Amino acid sequence: MSTMTAEEIRQALHENRGLPYGAARNAQAEALTAAAEVCGDREVFRRALITQIDAYEYSAERTRMVIPFARLLQEYDRDPGAFGDGDTSSLFWRFKWVSGRIVESPEIPLASVTGWLDDMERRYRLAGYSERAVRQAEFYLANAIGDDERAERAINRWRAAEHDRMSDCHACETHTQGWFWTSKGEDAKAIEVWEPVLAGRQTCREEPHRVLARSLLPLVRLGRADEARAHHLRGYRMTRGTESLLRSIGEHIEFCALTGNEPRGLEILAEHTALLGPLPDVESQMEFYGGVLVLLRRLSLLGHGADLSVPYEGTPRTVDELYGILHAEALRIARRFDARNGTTRTSGKLLTRIEQAPLLDALPLGVRSSALPRPTGNPAPAPATVPAAGAASATGFADLVERARQARDQGHPAADALWAKVAAGLDGQEAEPPLLADLADHRALSAARSGAVGAAGLLAEVRDRYRALGRAERAALAELRLATAAAQAAGAPGEIRALLAAALRSAEALDPAEPLRIRRIALAELTTIRVESYLRSVEAAHEDGSGHGAAQHSHGDGQGELAAELTAFVAAYAETLPDVVAEAEETLGRLALSQGDPDGAVTLLAAAAARSVSAGRAWEAVDPLVLRAGVLISLGRTEEAEAAARSALEHAEEVTDAETQGVVRITLADILLRRADKAGETAGEAAAHALTGAHWFDQAGLTADGGAQARLLLARAYARADRPADAAEVLQSTLPDLLEHGEGQAVSTREFLGDLLRELREPRPAAEQYLLAAEVAKGWEDQRPHASLAQAAADQLSVAGLEPEAVAAYERALELHRQTGGAPVAEARILRSLAWLGLREALTDAGVEQARSQMDEAVAVLEAALATEPGAPELRSELAQTWHQLAQVLDRRVSAQEDEDDDEYDEGENRTGSDGLVLLDETQIEALRLEEVRLWDRAAGVYGELGVDHLQDRFQCLSYAAWTERELGRPEVGAARMSALADELRALPEGAAPEWLLANAERITRSLMA
């Protein structure tokens, strides 16, 4: 670059400003500065120094700006007259950047830092600037050296000083001032100060990114975990991969480590391992390492110190190895600051940060994170929450056994946990035979539920133990479980029937005075009814041989027989055993549903739930209520569905099954989303339930199944609540899982993600999602989804400036829409988009004619559709929009000639303008303007017929036409248009039109007549 000319350097500097911030941009800026110095053009040299400073400011090398700025300052001191007003302002603006950077550079002696700040104060005062930026710089220094009194004095003077053009933007100032309050332990005050940034009223290139990260731990400490979660989801998306925001990335990692989200923190670290290593900006490096060290320490305490390999400078390191490396390096940097500042403040703050205790055991974030593997190391011992078994009193253990037996007899969900505690409480000690039998019963039942191979043997052993103890009522139940286990294992029908008969005989043989006799008989009868129905269907299928007709016929008959038996059972036991009858009614409800009787199912499921509740077994009402809610949704009875789901959630309080808890919550979340209006009513509550549901599914080991569906609902709820960044973050985290749930869900999920990214103004990734969805949909018989997705992709490719790709996607979408038919609006919009794309690179006569042709084609498509569907509002609106846009194309053609110098134009001679346009004569220009007016009038007429919903569209057309009338020398005609519109607006009912519409119409009328 040393042989570059001044003009070449200027062009290269312009191109450098368009590069992404980072090492490559910095290196090129450095080379251009060197080339500019050799070139000898002092103005170019100054431009190069400024470009180099700006490149450093938004990278991980920001402290390196000190040297180029010092050289720029030398240029100013040598020849102030060479700096124009803009150049001087630019110099002083960057002065405060450098004042912050020298404080962050431990190699610069404190005396030099102080001298630099004194010089800044002197220069600002002489230039007539406020002391606001100076006091801000003083605060940074005082805080760094631990002079809290001076820091508070500086920040008070900073806030009191006038805000002028040398002051930092409001958002950056707010960030620093809130940080000051957190450093003093006043979290509530900090959040209050940050509110304008968090609410979006103050923003800049790096805000709210930094404030969102800074606010995480203060919010958690204040008990506002929901807000902290939202700030993490939105904020990390903004900071991800941005090296100038390393401090914020470290704060997100730290937040995860302290809220039970270590896997999420590890994933964030994995995305930024390339930034682990020496950096020129050592303070950012130390702050980033600080957050990472909080995570690594937590992982080590959880027993992962010897595993979870993390790359560092190309070499995999275990958690403990990386912790040692980063801890030593961070502490070395901190001590460099301490040595420069004459304190131990920096290293003390670093060590305190690293050794923080968790703030929360678990804060579900909604995003999908892979669970940590089983630790290979030894976790640090957790504080005991219950006394050791040996320390428990005999009375306490007896109470535990009694509670376990009661829970078992009730069928309470807590029974398993209680029996586990009983087994642990024995701790190898001998127990009485009845207790040993009960423990064996629990083990056998667990084996039977899981389908273990030896379950039948364990159940038989339990039966024999109870018989030997004279516990006939328990032996009868074990015998019934033997029959059930045999059915689950697909045993021979004869064997199963024999076991069922034996179980019923055992129940009937119980002493008539036995309180449980009727219950045992009823359970045996109900089990027999269910199993017998299953056996009949199996036998019918075997008799049918290879066909299915007889089996289907038998299945229909079998269902009728089963329903009759269950109905008789309900009638026999309705008064005496409501909980057992509830089981029968739930089965009847499911049968009704399978037979196409949803109304009957709704009634039966409600009855089953009510009986369970009345019997004191509310947890057993959960399944029928959840199923009932789903059926009601299918019937369009959303209010009843919501009531059923809420009731299920209420009764699920004692349910210990994680999957059931997840199902209950996503059922309610789905219903609330269906009921939510466009304003997002109930979306917040739906998000809360979906979030909790995802957490439960994760606990159940169903992250990729129920967890994925819960997160999809969560993303939809966030989107409905106008939180697109949160929705996109959640959806992207679970996208791989959702893509495994069939082509339909894969396409709809990618389309949804594309919509979110489009709303977030991320056109390239949005287009990618639409294109990936289209790739799947192209194999479908119905090609309409393929066409719509191709069109959506084209829209985003166009926004991203990828014109050739956008044109190809539009043309493909147009072809598909024409093949499938019935999409005139889509065709018209594509044709209009193609017209404008053809004019984007350069305005040529051929391009204008092509655009006119495509607009005319769009008009023809819409008019043909209106011929078969006269008066269709959407078609008419699109037709008006097409006329409006054609008029804009013609207006652009006319405007392109206005700057051309045609003084030497001779009649009949064709002259070419600078852009290759053939210059038009006055008659041709007038003809185009008249055509514009006709098109806008025609469009405005249609909008007028469509009513007040299109007032703004109509105003736009009439205002364009009015100004064009002035260009034609007829301003009074244009004014009459706008005056007539104003009269119409005044006659409308209050609130029918935006207030600005009338004010603008009146203003344009006055301007035209001036």
Salt bridges, closest charged atoms under 4 A:
GLU7 OE1 - ARG10 NH1 3.66
GLU30 OE2 - ARG64 NH2 3.23
GLU37 OE2 - ARG71 NH2 2.42
ASP41 OD2 - ARG10 NH2 3.59
GLU43 OE1 - ARG10 NH2 3.28
GLU43 OE2 - ARG47 NE 3.66
ASP54 OD1 - ARG94 NE 2.75
GLU57 OE2 - ARG62 NH2 3.16
GLU57 OE1 - ARG101 NH1 2.93
GLU61 OE2 - ARG64 NH1 3.21
GLU75 OE2 - ARG42 NH2 2.34
GLU75 OE2 - ARG78 NH2 2.05
ASP77 OD2 - ARG123 NH2 2.91
ASP87 OD1 - ARG47 NH2 2.52
GLU104 OE1 - ARG101 NE 2.97
GLU107 OE1 - ARG336 NH2 3.52
ASP119 OD1 - ARG122 NH2 2.64
ASP119 OD2 - ARG123 NE 2.90
GLU121 OE1 - ARG135 NH2 3.54
GLU131 OE1 - ARG135 NH1 2.52
GLU131 OE1 - ARG157 NH2 3.00
GLU138 OE1 - ARG135 NE 2.70
GLU138 OE2 - ARG150 NE 2.90
ASP148 OD1 - ARG345 NH2 3.01
GLU149 OE2 - ARG153 NH1 3.99
GLU152 OE1 - LYS184 NZ 3.39
ASP168 OD1 - LYS96 NZ 2.39
GLU173 OE2 - ARG132 NE 2.80
GLU173 OE1 - HIS163 NE2 3.69
ASP187 OD2 - ARG221 NE 2.75
GLU195 OE1 - ARG201 NH2 2.41
GLU206 OE1 - ARG62 NH2 3.92
GLU207 OE2 - HIS175 ND1 3.60
GLU207 OE2 - ARG210 NE 2.79
ASP226 OD1 - ARG229 NH1 2.90
GLU227 OE2 - ARG224 NE 2.68
GLU251 OE2 - ARG214 NH1 3.28
GLU254 OE1 - ARG353 NH2 2.81
GLU262 OE2 - ARG298 NH2 3.44
GLU271 OE1 - ARG240 NE 3.39
GLU283 OE1 - ARG247 NH2 3.20
GLU287 OE2 - ARG247 NH1 3.54
GLU287 OE1 - ARG353 NH1 3.16
ASP307 OD1 - HIS304 ND1 3.55
GLU329 OE2 - ARG332 NH2 2.54
ASP409 OD1 - ARG408 NE 3.24
ASP409 OD1 - ARG474 NH1 3.61
ASP416 OD1 - HIS442 ND1 3.69
ASP416 OD2 - ARG449 NH1 3.19
ASP438 OD2 - ARG405 NE 2.55
ASP438 OD1 - ARG408 NH1 2.98
ASP441 OD2 - ARG474 NH2 2.53
ASP441 OD1 - ARG481 NH1 3.06
GLU461 OE2 - ARG465 NE 3.41
ASP464 OD1 - ARG463 NE 3.22
GLU473 OE2 - ARG471 NE 2.84
GLU479 OE2 - ARG463 NH1 3.73
GLU479 OE1 - ARG467 NH2 2.97
GLU532 OE2 - ARG497 NH2 2.67
GLU539 OE2 - ARG497 NH1 2.77
ASP557 OD2 - HIS553 NE2 2.98
GLU561 OE1 - ARG536 NE 3.42
GLU565 OE1 - ARG536 NH2 3.78
ASP579 OD2 - ARG519 NH1 2.86
ASP579 OD2 - ARG617 NH1 3.47
GLU583 OE1 - ARG530 NH1 3.41
GLU585 OE1 - ARG611 NE 2.59
GLU586 OE2 - ARG590 NH2 2.97
ASP599 OD1 - ARG637 NH1 3.38
GLU620 OE2 - ARG617 NH1 3.45
GLU639 OE2 - ARG675 NH2 3.71
GLU640 OE2 - ARG637 NE 2.76
GLU642 OE2 - ARG646 NE 2.89
GLU642 OE1 - ARG675 NH1 2.53
GLU654 OE2 - HIS412 NE2 2.75
ASP670 OD2 - ARG674 NE 3.12
GLU685 OE2 - ARG646 NH1 2.61
GLU685 OE2 - HIS689 NE2 3.19
ASP698 OD2 - ARG711 NH2 2.60
ASP726 OD2 - ARG723 NH2 2.64
GLU729 OE1 - ARG237 NH1 3.14
GLU729 OE2 - ARG240 NH2 2.55
GLU729 OE2 - ARG264 NH2 3.18
ASP737 OD2 - ARG368 NE 2.44
ASP755 OD1 - ARG758 NH1 3.63
GLU762 OE1 - ARG237 NH2 3.47
GLU775 OE2 - LYS778 NZ 2.71
ASP782 OD2 - ARG784 NH2 2.85
GLU803 OE2 - ARG840 NH1 3.21
GLU815 OE1 - ARG812 NH1 3.24
GLU827 OE1 - ARG818 NE 3.26
ASP845 OD1 - ARG893 NE 3.06
GLU857 OE2 - ARG818 NH2 2.47
GLU878 OE2 - ARG829 NH2 2.58
GLU878 OE1 - ARG832 NH2 2.83
GLU898 OE2 - ARG929 NH2 3.54
GLU931 OE2 - ARG852 NH1 2.75
ASP937 OD2 - ARG977 NH2 2.39
GLU945 OE1 - ARG876 NH2 1.94
ASP953 OD2 - HIS950 ND1 3.22
GLU965 OE1 - ARG970 NH2 2.81
GLU965 OE2 - ARG977 NH1 2.73
GLU967 OE1 - ARG929 NH2 3.65
ASP983 OD1 - ARG986 NH1 2.64
GLU984 OE1 - ARG954 NH1 2.71
GLU1002 OE2 - ARG986 NH2 2.92
